[in-house]
Amino acid sequence: MLAVVRVLGQLLVIFGATYLLPLVTSLIYRDGTWKEFLFSAVLTSGAGGVIWLLTRSHQRELRSRDGFLLVTLAWVTMSAVSAVPMMLLLPDLTFTDAFFESTSGLTTTGSTVLSNLDSLAPAINMWRHALHWLGGMGIIVLALAILPLLGVGGMQLYRAESPGPVKDTKLTPRITGTAKRLWFTYLAMTVVAIVILWICGLDWFDAICHALSVVALGGFSNYDTSVGKLQSPLVEFVLIVFMLIAATNFARHFVAFRRLTLEPYRTDPELKARMLLLAASIVLIAVVVHLSGQYGDLFNAIRHVTFTVVSVATTTGFVTEDYEKWPQFAGYWLLLLSCVCCSIGSTGGGIKMFRTLVLWRQGFREMRLMVHPHAVEPIRIGGHVVPNRIAYAVLAFIFLYFMVVVGLTFALLLSGLDFISAFTAIVASVNNMGPGLGRVGPSTTYQSLTDFQTWVCSIAMFMGRLEIFSVLVLFTPAFWKK
């Protein structure tokens, strides 16, 4: 346990350096917030340093169970310290709401309890978007890329935090090399997004904020009306492209860049399935919305439907229109898309397309085996046989996913929230997508929720970001047995 606390202290020291971005922003825009961010940086790094000094003698290789514990503790702790500057600068913000806001940022959910974002100090908005960017690839992976502090135990952390059944795939022989290459790809994509958005007419601040959000598939904006405030079809198109890129496995991007070939994309079964599903969904919802008479202009209908479908399906949560005003079918279909569209190894949330494909193939395999009980029917994805152990793990994950959604929905119903708001708030939080329907719809915030309801949604965001297993395993008796 003390070995885990020791590494947590080291991570806090590193995390203290992330306050540099809002600190510099405050000095550039002279918004008067630099003292609070400097204090938060000193507090975070100082606390981490004290923890590390008190536990420095407890150094050993981290086991798998240590990785799960450390990842969960790290995300909760860093969400708590990230709330400090917001509480200092926004006196009306309670710790519950500040923790929710920072958790939403780090888990790349994009839900917010804040209003009047347009008038917030630039440094506060920059901090919110910086949390998205840091959480997108993962704070633990960032630590592995910067300092090999964790030694050989680093692989345990990488496995604990990395999503899905491809977590054992390494791009290089050493875990630090893998982390560095993933972060290089992530950083390069962010820089390209910033430059292109600036070329499209956004000022540097807007370009940086929206680039940090879109690459992380987060959804925070520095405007109350989100991307709708920009009123730019060109910017929307650029964001669509980057949302699709960020929803793809980042290992594919790295290999494609290194080999200068599009072959990794051509052979990606998740990408093919996602693009087909998105294309069909855009046509379907565009027809439904157009027939409802929401837009007299067909071009505007297609424009807003395309952006909304991609934004929600990739669990980004950017908004140009209040899609809750569309026919009811559209809103629930969008929530379904947010569950399945992102790829394993992307910055998106939800069940992921790989698991969806495995579940789909498993269902058809069982039906064929009913007709031919003695047939050998392996599950194949992208021409490769999926081992039964992975298929069983996928089935277990999806079962636990739905049980978490059901359990937390009932918790919100017990607190007095209406069903539509409760169910969609949990689905949106577990998928790290952001807006739901009802009281948490795209035109509103989560500010109207009670403290209890806000904490339930915060738990749901953690569960979704750490892919359920990493959190639930901590509550099993076997985990704590020596």
Secondary structure per residue as TSV (DSSP state, phi and psi in degrees):
chain	resnum	aa	ss	phi	psi
A	1	M	-	360.0	-44.8
A	2	L	H	-66.8	-30.0
A	3	A	H	-64.9	-36.8
A	4	V	H	-67.5	-43.7
A	5	V	H	-62.7	-37.4
A	6	R	H	-59.3	-47.5
A	7	V	H	-68.0	-35.4
A	8	L	H	-59.4	-40.3
A	9	G	H	-60.9	-42.0
A	10	Q	H	-63.3	-40.2
A	11	L	H	-64.7	-37.2
A	12	L	H	-66.0	-37.4
A	13	V	H	-60.3	-44.7
A	14	I	H	-64.8	-43.5
A	15	F	H	-63.1	-28.8
A	16	G	G	-58.5	-27.9
A	17	A	G	-70.9	-19.2
A	18	T	G	-71.0	-15.1
A	19	Y	G	-72.7	-5.4
A	20	L	H	-62.3	-37.8
A	21	L	H	-63.5	-52.5
A	22	P	H	-66.1	-30.2
A	23	L	H	-63.6	-46.5
A	24	V	H	-64.9	-40.3
A	25	T	H	-59.1	-43.5
A	26	S	H	-61.6	-41.3
A	27	L	H	-68.4	-36.6
A	28	I	H	-68.4	-45.6
A	29	Y	H	-91.4	-5.3
A	30	R	T	52.1	48.7
A	31	D	-	-91.2	2.0
A	32	G	S	76.6	16.5
A	33	T	-	-105.2	1.3
A	34	W	H	-64.1	-31.4
A	35	K	H	-64.5	-41.8
A	36	E	H	-65.9	-39.2
A	37	F	H	-72.3	-34.7
A	38	L	H	-66.3	-42.8
A	39	F	H	-60.4	-43.9
A	40	S	H	-63.4	-38.8
A	41	A	H	-64.6	-45.5
A	42	V	H	-65.0	-41.5
A	43	L	H	-62.2	-46.3
A	44	T	H	-66.0	-52.0
A	45	S	H	-66.4	-37.9
A	46	G	H	-63.8	-45.7
A	47	A	H	-62.7	-42.0
A	48	G	H	-63.3	-39.3
A	49	G	H	-64.6	-41.3
A	50	V	H	-63.5	-44.6
A	51	I	H	-60.7	-42.5
A	52	W	H	-66.0	-41.4
A	53	L	H	-64.3	-39.7
A	54	L	H	-70.9	-22.6
A	55	T	H	-118.6	13.3
A	56	R	T	-63.5	-22.9
A	57	S	T	-79.2	-12.2
A	58	H	-	-96.7	75.4
A	59	Q	-	-116.8	122.5
A	60	R	-	-156.2	169.4
A	61	E	-	-68.3	135.1
A	62	L	-	-77.7	134.4
A	63	R	-	-90.1	173.9
A	64	S	H	-58.7	-43.3
A	65	R	H	-65.2	-32.4
A	66	D	H	-64.7	-38.0
A	67	G	H	-61.6	-45.2
A	68	F	H	-62.9	-43.5
A	69	L	H	-65.2	-44.0
A	70	L	H	-66.8	-41.3
A	71	V	H	-60.8	-46.9
A	72	T	H	-64.7	-45.6
A	73	L	H	-61.9	-39.2
A	74	A	H	-64.4	-44.7
A	75	W	H	-66.5	-41.6
A	76	V	H	-66.5	-45.7
A	77	T	H	-64.3	-44.4
A	78	M	H	-70.4	-30.6
A	79	S	H	-64.6	-38.3
A	80	A	H	-67.4	-46.5
A	81	V	H	-71.6	-27.2
A	82	S	H	-67.8	-21.8
A	83	A	H	-78.7	-16.9
A	84	V	H	-58.1	-53.2
A	85	P	H	-62.8	-32.4
A	86	M	H	-68.9	-36.9
A	87	M	H	-68.8	-36.4
A	88	L	H	-69.4	-35.7
A	89	L	H	-93.3	-19.5
A	90	L	-	-123.5	84.8
A	91	P	T	-57.8	-27.4
A	92	D	T	-78.9	-6.7
A	93	L	-	-86.2	121.2
A	94	T	-	-76.3	165.9
A	95	F	H	-61.8	-37.5
A	96	T	H	-58.3	-48.5
A	97	D	H	-70.0	-38.3
A	98	A	H	-65.6	-40.4
A	99	F	H	-64.9	-41.1
A	100	F	H	-60.9	-44.2
A	101	E	H	-64.1	-44.1
A	102	S	H	-71.0	-36.6
A	103	T	H	-63.5	-42.9
A	104	S	H	-60.5	-36.1
A	105	G	H	-69.2	-53.1
A	106	L	H	-66.9	-32.2
A	107	T	T	-86.4	3.2
A	108	T	T	56.6	38.1
A	109	T	-	-83.0	-49.2
A	110	G	-	92.1	1.0
A	111	S	-	-69.5	151.7
A	112	T	-	-142.2	152.1
A	113	V	-	-110.9	3.7
A	114	L	-	-94.6	149.6
A	115	S	-	-126.4	172.6
A	116	N	-	55.6	43.4
A	117	L	G	-60.7	-31.2
A	118	D	G	-59.9	-29.0
A	119	S	G	-103.6	4.7
A	120	L	S	-67.4	152.9
A	121	A	-	-58.5	136.6
A	122	P	H	-52.1	-37.5
A	123	A	H	-65.2	-34.4
A	124	I	H	-67.3	-45.8
A	125	N	H	-62.3	-39.5
A	126	M	H	-64.0	-37.8
A	127	W	H	-64.3	-42.3
A	128	R	H	-59.3	-44.4
A	129	H	H	-73.1	-32.8
A	130	A	H	-63.8	-36.3
A	131	L	H	-61.8	-41.3
A	132	H	H	-54.9	-50.8
A	133	W	H	-64.4	-39.8
A	134	L	H	-68.2	-40.3
A	135	G	H	-74.7	-22.0
A	136	G	H	-58.4	-51.5
A	137	M	H	-91.2	-17.8
A	138	G	-	107.0	128.1
A	139	I	H	-64.9	-37.0
A	140	I	H	-65.8	-43.7
A	141	V	H	-64.1	-34.8
A	142	L	H	-61.3	-44.7
A	143	A	H	-62.1	-39.7
A	144	L	H	-66.1	-31.1
A	145	A	H	-75.3	-34.7
A	146	I	H	-86.1	-48.4
A	147	L	-	-135.5	124.0
A	148	P	-	-76.0	54.3
A	149	L	T	-67.2	-26.4
A	150	L	T	-91.3	-0.6
A	151	G	G	56.7	-142.8
A	152	V	G	-69.9	-16.2
A	153	G	G	-75.1	-5.3
A	154	G	H	-60.4	-33.4
A	155	M	H	-61.8	-34.1
A	156	Q	H	-62.4	-38.8
A	157	L	H	-69.0	-42.4
A	158	Y	H	-60.6	-43.2
A	159	R	H	-67.2	-36.5
A	160	A	H	-68.3	-36.1
A	161	E	H	-93.0	-32.8
A	162	S	S	-68.1	138.4
A	163	P	-	-82.1	147.4
A	164	G	S	78.4	-179.7
A	165	P	T	-76.6	-1.5
A	166	V	T	-100.6	16.7
A	167	K	T	-67.0	-18.4
A	168	D	T	-88.3	-2.9
A	169	T	-	-77.8	125.6
A	170	K	-	-117.0	139.5
A	171	L	S	-81.9	-21.8
A	172	T	S	-137.7	163.6
A	173	P	S	-62.8	-29.9
A	174	R	S	-106.1	142.9
A	175	I	H	-63.7	-35.8
A	176	T	H	-64.6	-35.2
A	177	G	H	-66.1	-40.6
A	178	T	H	-61.7	-47.0
A	179	A	H	-61.7	-43.2
A	180	K	H	-63.5	-40.3
A	181	R	H	-70.6	-38.0
A	182	L	H	-64.1	-42.1
A	183	W	H	-70.8	-31.4
A	184	F	H	-63.3	-45.0
A	185	T	H	-60.7	-44.7
A	186	Y	H	-62.6	-45.9
A	187	L	H	-65.7	-43.7
A	188	A	H	-61.5	-41.9
A	189	M	H	-63.9	-38.4
A	190	T	H	-64.2	-45.3
A	191	V	H	-61.5	-43.7
A	192	V	H	-61.7	-42.4
A	193	A	H	-62.3	-42.7
A	194	I	H	-60.0	-48.4
A	195	V	H	-63.9	-44.7
A	196	I	H	-65.3	-42.1
A	197	L	H	-63.9	-36.1
A	198	W	H	-66.5	-41.8
A	199	I	H	-61.7	-32.5
A	200	C	T	-76.2	-2.4
A	201	G	T	116.7	-5.4
A	202	L	-	-78.2	148.3
A	203	D	-	-73.1	169.2
A	204	W	H	-59.8	-38.4
A	205	F	H	-65.1	-49.6
A	206	D	H	-61.4	-39.8
A	207	A	H	-64.1	-43.4
A	208	I	H	-66.4	-46.4
A	209	C	H	-59.3	-49.5
A	210	H	H	-73.0	-28.8
A	211	A	H	-68.2	-42.6
A	212	L	H	-61.2	-36.0
A	213	S	H	-73.7	-45.5
A	214	V	H	-70.9	-37.4
A	215	V	H	-68.3	-32.0
A	216	A	T	-86.3	-3.0
A	217	L	T	53.0	44.5
A	218	G	-	-90.6	-61.5
A	219	G	-	109.6	-8.5
A	220	F	-	-62.8	145.6
A	221	S	-	-135.8	159.2
A	222	N	S	-91.7	17.7
A	223	Y	S	-130.3	143.5
A	224	D	T	-60.2	-36.6
A	225	T	T	-92.1	15.7
A	226	S	G	56.8	-141.1
A	227	V	G	-66.8	-21.6
A	228	G	G	-58.7	-25.8
A	229	K	G	-64.6	-30.4
A	230	L	T	-74.9	-28.9
A	231	Q	-	49.7	52.3
A	232	S	-	-137.2	106.2
A	233	P	H	-58.0	-32.7
A	234	L	H	-67.1	-45.3
A	235	V	H	-62.6	-40.7
A	236	E	H	-61.5	-40.9
A	237	F	H	-63.5	-43.3
A	238	V	H	-62.3	-43.0
A	239	L	H	-64.4	-37.5
A	240	I	H	-59.2	-46.6
A	241	V	H	-59.8	-45.7
A	242	F	H	-72.8	-30.4
A	243	M	H	-64.4	-41.8
A	244	L	H	-65.8	-39.3
A	245	I	H	-65.1	-46.3
A	246	A	H	-70.1	-21.4
A	247	A	T	-82.7	-0.1
A	248	T	S	-99.1	149.9
A	249	N	-	-53.0	123.2
A	250	F	H	-67.6	-23.9
A	251	A	H	-63.7	-33.4
A	252	R	H	-63.0	-42.9
A	253	H	H	-62.4	-43.7
A	254	F	H	-63.9	-45.5
A	255	V	H	-65.3	-41.1
A	256	A	H	-62.9	-40.7
A	257	F	H	-68.4	-42.4
A	258	R	H	-66.9	-39.1
A	259	R	H	-95.7	-5.1
A	260	L	T	53.7	51.8
A	261	T	-	-145.6	152.8
A	262	L	S	-94.5	5.9
A	263	E	H	-57.4	-40.9
A	264	P	H	-59.3	-31.0
A	265	Y	H	-77.8	-37.9
A	266	R	H	-62.9	-32.7
A	267	T	T	-97.5	9.3
A	268	D	-	-88.3	106.2
A	269	P	H	-65.3	-32.0
A	270	E	H	-64.9	-43.1
A	271	L	H	-63.4	-44.0
A	272	K	H	-61.0	-47.8
A	273	A	H	-63.4	-41.1
A	274	R	H	-64.1	-45.2
A	275	M	H	-64.9	-39.2
A	276	L	H	-64.2	-44.6
A	277	L	H	-65.7	-41.1
A	278	L	H	-66.0	-43.5
A	279	A	H	-61.1	-45.7
A	280	A	H	-64.7	-39.4
A	281	S	H	-67.9	-39.2
A	282	I	H	-62.5	-45.1
A	283	V	H	-63.2	-46.6
A	284	L	H	-61.6	-50.9
A	285	I	H	-69.8	-35.2
A	286	A	H	-61.5	-41.1
A	287	V	H	-64.7	-46.0
A	288	V	H	-61.3	-45.8
A	289	V	H	-67.8	-41.9
A	290	H	H	-64.3	-41.5
A	291	L	H	-67.7	-23.8
A	292	S	T	-77.7	-11.4
A	293	G	T	80.3	19.3
A	294	Q	S	-65.0	-36.9
A	295	Y	-	-128.5	128.1
A	296	G	S	-72.7	-27.3
A	297	D	S	-97.4	120.3
A	298	L	H	-62.8	-35.3
A	299	F	H	-61.5	-44.9
A	300	N	H	-64.4	-37.2
A	301	A	H	-62.3	-47.9
A	302	I	H	-65.1	-40.8
A	303	R	H	-59.5	-52.6
A	304	H	H	-72.0	-35.3
A	305	V	H	-66.0	-44.1
A	306	T	H	-61.3	-47.9
A	307	F	H	-62.8	-44.7
A	308	T	H	-66.1	-43.2
A	309	V	H	-61.1	-47.0
A	310	V	H	-66.0	-41.4
A	311	S	H	-63.7	-45.9
A	312	V	H	-75.1	-42.0
A	313	A	H	-63.2	-35.0
A	314	T	T	-86.6	7.5
A	315	T	T	60.5	30.4
A	316	T	-	-80.6	-57.2
A	317	G	-	94.3	9.6
A	318	F	-	-63.3	150.1
A	319	V	-	-132.2	134.9
A	320	T	S	-114.2	-25.7
A	321	E	S	-139.1	154.9
A	322	D	-	-80.1	93.0
A	323	Y	G	-71.5	-6.9
A	324	E	G	-69.2	-19.1
A	325	K	G	-81.3	-10.4
A	326	W	S	-73.9	169.6
A	327	P	-	-53.6	145.6
A	328	Q	H	-55.2	-35.0
A	329	F	H	-54.8	-41.0
A	330	A	H	-61.9	-46.1
A	331	G	H	-61.5	-42.5
A	332	Y	H	-76.1	-31.7
A	333	W	H	-65.8	-38.0
A	334	L	H	-62.1	-41.6
A	335	L	H	-63.0	-38.0
A	336	L	H	-63.0	-42.1
A	337	L	H	-61.2	-36.8
A	338	S	H	-65.4	-18.2
A	339	C	H	-79.5	-27.6
A	340	V	H	-124.6	-12.6
A	341	C	-	-83.4	-29.2
A	342	C	S	-74.3	152.8
A	343	S	-	-87.2	154.6
A	344	I	T	-59.2	137.8
A	345	G	T	81.5	10.5
A	346	S	S	-100.3	-179.2
A	347	T	S	-90.1	4.6
A	348	G	-	-85.2	174.4
A	349	G	-	-116.6	-164.7
A	350	G	S	91.6	-171.1
A	351	I	S	-67.9	-32.5
A	352	K	-	88.0	148.4
A	353	M	H	-65.9	-36.8
A	354	F	H	-58.6	-46.7
A	355	R	H	-65.4	-36.9
A	356	T	H	-62.6	-42.9
A	357	L	H	-64.5	-41.3
A	358	V	H	-62.5	-44.8
A	359	L	H	-62.7	-41.5
A	360	W	H	-62.3	-48.3
A	361	R	H	-66.9	-37.2
A	362	Q	H	-63.2	-40.3
A	363	G	H	-60.8	-45.8
A	364	F	H	-69.8	-33.2
A	365	R	H	-63.5	-42.1
A	366	E	H	-63.7	-37.5
A	367	M	H	-68.0	-38.0
A	368	R	H	-67.7	-37.2
A	369	L	H	-68.6	-24.8
A	370	M	H	-65.2	-34.4
A	371	V	H	-83.8	-39.5
A	372	H	S	-124.8	82.1
A	373	P	T	-60.0	-26.9
A	374	H	T	-100.5	7.4
A	375	A	-	-74.4	150.4
A	376	V	-	-96.9	111.6
A	377	E	-	-125.8	80.5
A	378	P	-	-71.7	151.5
A	379	I	E	-84.3	128.2
A	380	R	E	-119.9	131.2
A	381	I	E	-125.3	120.2
A	382	G	T	61.4	31.6
A	383	G	T	83.9	-3.2
A	384	H	E	-109.0	140.4
A	385	V	E	-75.0	130.7
A	386	V	E	-89.9	118.4
A	387	P	-	-57.6	148.6
A	388	N	H	-60.0	-33.0
A	389	R	H	-63.6	-35.0
A	390	I	H	-72.2	-40.3
A	391	A	H	-60.9	-42.0
A	392	Y	H	-66.7	-38.5
A	393	A	H	-64.7	-38.0
A	394	V	H	-63.7	-45.5
A	395	L	H	-61.1	-41.5
A	396	A	H	-65.0	-41.8
A	397	F	H	-62.2	-47.3
A	398	I	H	-65.0	-37.1
A	399	F	H	-61.3	-49.0
A	400	L	H	-64.9	-35.4
A	401	Y	H	-56.9	-50.4
A	402	F	H	-69.5	-34.0
A	403	M	H	-66.2	-38.8
A	404	V	H	-63.5	-45.1
A	405	V	H	-60.2	-45.7
A	406	V	H	-65.0	-47.5
A	407	G	H	-62.4	-46.1
A	408	L	H	-72.2	-30.3
A	409	T	H	-63.4	-43.7
A	410	F	H	-64.4	-33.2
A	411	A	H	-62.9	-40.8
A	412	L	H	-70.4	-36.9
A	413	L	H	-64.2	-39.2
A	414	L	H	-62.5	-29.2
A	415	S	T	-82.4	-3.7
A	416	G	T	103.9	1.6
A	417	L	-	-76.6	144.0
A	418	D	-	-68.2	160.2
A	419	F	H	-63.0	-47.4
A	420	I	H	-59.8	-46.9
A	421	S	H	-65.0	-42.2
A	422	A	H	-64.9	-51.0
A	423	F	H	-64.1	-47.4
A	424	T	H	-72.1	-30.7
A	425	A	H	-64.4	-40.2
A	426	I	H	-71.4	-43.9
A	427	V	H	-60.8	-45.2
A	428	A	H	-64.7	-36.6
A	429	S	H	-73.8	-44.8
A	430	V	H	-65.3	-35.1
A	431	N	T	-80.7	-4.1
A	432	N	T	55.6	45.1
A	433	M	-	-104.3	-35.8
A	434	G	-	112.9	-104.3
A	435	P	-	-71.5	143.2
A	436	G	-	-112.8	-131.6
A	437	L	S	-133.4	169.2
A	438	G	G	72.9	-129.5
A	439	R	G	-70.8	-12.1
A	440	V	G	-118.6	32.0
A	441	G	S	-72.6	178.4
A	442	P	T	-66.2	-18.9
A	443	S	T	-99.0	3.0
A	444	T	S	-125.8	-175.2
A	445	T	-	-125.4	-178.9
A	446	Y	G	-89.1	11.5
A	447	Q	G	-65.7	-26.5
A	448	S	G	-78.0	-8.4
A	449	L	S	-74.3	151.6
A	450	T	-	-74.4	169.2
A	451	D	H	-59.1	-43.2
A	452	F	H	-60.4	-46.1
A	453	Q	H	-64.4	-36.5
A	454	T	H	-65.2	-40.9
A	455	W	H	-66.7	-37.0
A	456	V	H	-62.4	-42.5
A	457	C	H	-66.7	-35.1
A	458	S	H	-63.2	-42.7
A	459	I	H	-61.0	-42.5
A	460	A	H	-61.5	-38.3
A	461	M	H	-65.3	-43.0
A	462	F	H	-62.2	-44.2
A	463	M	H	-59.8	-42.8
A	464	G	H	-68.3	-43.8
A	465	R	H	-66.0	-37.2
A	466	L	T	-95.4	11.9
A	467	E	T	58.0	41.3
A	468	I	T	64.4	-58.5
A	469	F	H	-56.0	-43.8
A	470	S	H	-62.9	-25.4
A	471	V	H	-91.4	-48.1
A	472	L	H	-65.7	-28.3
A	473	V	G	-62.9	-25.0
A	474	L	G	-68.5	-17.9
A	475	F	G	-103.0	13.6
A	476	T	S	-97.8	140.4
A	477	P	H	-59.3	-32.6
A	478	A	H	-64.5	-29.5
A	479	F	H	-64.2	-35.0
A	480	W	H	-94.5	-2.1
A	481	K	-	-82.8	139.7
A	482	K	-	-78.4	360.0
